């Protein structure tokens, strides 16, 4: 989910992965105001797209896990490099779950604000 802070004219001045106060409103990545903000701020746009890509990768991992759980495919049928990547990502996700600060885009220092 993406949240935006708007100025008096309704233009987005910041985006965050978290709603930091009642002033921050939920926005869709496809929203024209979001796209304009990201075009004006290409560095931030890159971070937002990286976060969106990470979310999509997580969806793909869930689909793979579901296919394995339902015995549609077997883990061992996947090529060795794919198996290794999936195992490494699972271990990494487990480590992240231990650290509450990992839900911030861009790191702890900016509190997830772009």
C-alpha positions as CSV (number, residue, x, y, z in Angstrom):
1,X,0.0,0.0,0.0
2,X,1.2,3.5,-0.8
3,X,0.2,6.7,1.0
4,X,0.6,10.3,-0.1
5,X,0.8,13.6,1.5
6,X,-0.7,16.5,-0.5
7,X,-0.2,20.2,-0.4
8,X,-3.0,22.9,-0.4
9,X,-3.4,22.6,-4.2
10,X,-3.8,18.8,-4.0
11,X,-0.4,18.0,-5.4
12,X,1.5,15.1,-3.9
13,X,4.5,16.3,-2.0
14,X,5.6,13.0,-0.4
15,X,4.8,9.3,-0.5
16,X,5.3,6.6,2.1
17,X,4.7,2.9,2.6
18,X,3.0,3.7,5.9
19,X,0.2,6.1,6.9
20,X,2.2,8.4,9.1
21,X,-0.8,10.5,10.2
22,X,-4.4,11.2,9.2
23,X,-3.1,13.7,6.6
24,X,-1.6,10.8,4.6
25,X,-4.1,9.2,2.3
26,X,-4.0,5.9,0.5
27,X,-3.2,6.2,-3.2
28,X,-2.9,3.8,-6.1
29,X,0.3,3.5,-8.0
30,X,-1.7,4.0,-11.2
31,X,-3.2,7.3,-9.9
32,X,-2.3,10.2,-12.3
33,X,-1.2,12.4,-9.4
34,X,1.2,9.7,-8.2
35,X,2.6,9.3,-11.7
36,X,3.1,13.1,-12.0
37,X,4.9,13.1,-8.6
38,X,7.1,10.2,-9.6
39,X,8.0,11.9,-12.9
40,X,9.0,15.0,-11.1
41,X,11.1,12.9,-8.6
42,X,12.8,10.2,-10.6
43,X,14.9,9.0,-7.7
44,X,11.8,8.4,-5.6
45,X,10.1,6.8,-8.5
46,X,12.9,4.3,-8.7
47,X,12.5,3.4,-5.0
48,X,8.7,3.1,-5.4
49,X,9.2,0.8,-8.4
50,X,11.7,-1.3,-6.6
51,X,9.2,-1.7,-3.8
52,X,6.5,-2.6,-6.3
53,X,8.9,-5.1,-7.9
54,X,9.7,-6.6,-4.5
55,X,6.0,-7.0,-3.8
56,X,5.5,-8.7,-7.2
57,X,8.4,-11.1,-6.6
58,X,6.8,-12.0,-3.3
59,X,3.6,-12.8,-5.2
60,X,5.5,-15.1,-7.5
61,X,7.1,-16.8,-4.6
62,X,3.7,-17.4,-3.1
63,X,2.4,-18.8,-6.4
64,X,5.4,-21.2,-6.6
65,X,4.8,-22.3,-3.0
66,X,1.1,-22.9,-3.7
67,X,1.9,-25.0,-6.7
68,X,4.4,-27.0,-4.7
69,X,1.9,-27.4,-1.8
70,X,-0.8,-28.6,-4.2
71,X,1.7,-31.0,-5.8
72,X,1.2,-29.4,-9.2
73,X,5.0,-29.2,-9.3
74,X,7.8,-30.6,-7.1
75,X,10.5,-28.3,-5.7
76,X,13.1,-30.7,-7.1
77,X,11.7,-30.3,-10.6
78,X,12.9,-26.7,-10.6
79,X,16.4,-26.0,-12.0
80,X,19.1,-25.9,-9.3
81,X,19.7,-22.2,-9.6
82,X,16.0,-21.5,-9.1
83,X,15.9,-23.8,-6.1
84,X,18.9,-22.0,-4.6
85,X,17.4,-18.6,-5.2
86,X,14.1,-19.6,-3.6
87,X,15.8,-21.2,-0.6
88,X,18.0,-18.1,-0.1
89,X,15.0,-15.8,-0.3
90,X,13.1,-17.9,2.2
91,X,16.0,-17.6,4.6
92,X,16.3,-13.9,4.0
93,X,12.6,-13.4,4.6
94,X,12.8,-15.3,7.9
95,X,15.7,-13.0,9.0
96,X,13.6,-9.9,8.0
97,X,10.7,-11.1,10.1
98,X,12.9,-10.9,13.1
99,X,13.5,-7.2,12.5
100,X,10.5,-4.9,12.7
101,X,12.3,-2.0,11.0
102,X,12.3,-3.8,7.6
103,X,8.9,-2.6,6.5
104,X,10.4,0.8,5.6
105,X,11.2,1.7,2.1
106,X,14.5,3.4,1.8
107,X,15.8,2.4,5.2
108,X,15.4,3.3,8.8
109,X,16.8,6.7,8.6
110,X,14.0,8.2,6.4
111,X,11.2,6.3,8.1
112,X,9.8,5.1,4.8
113,X,9.2,8.6,3.4
114,X,10.2,9.4,-0.2
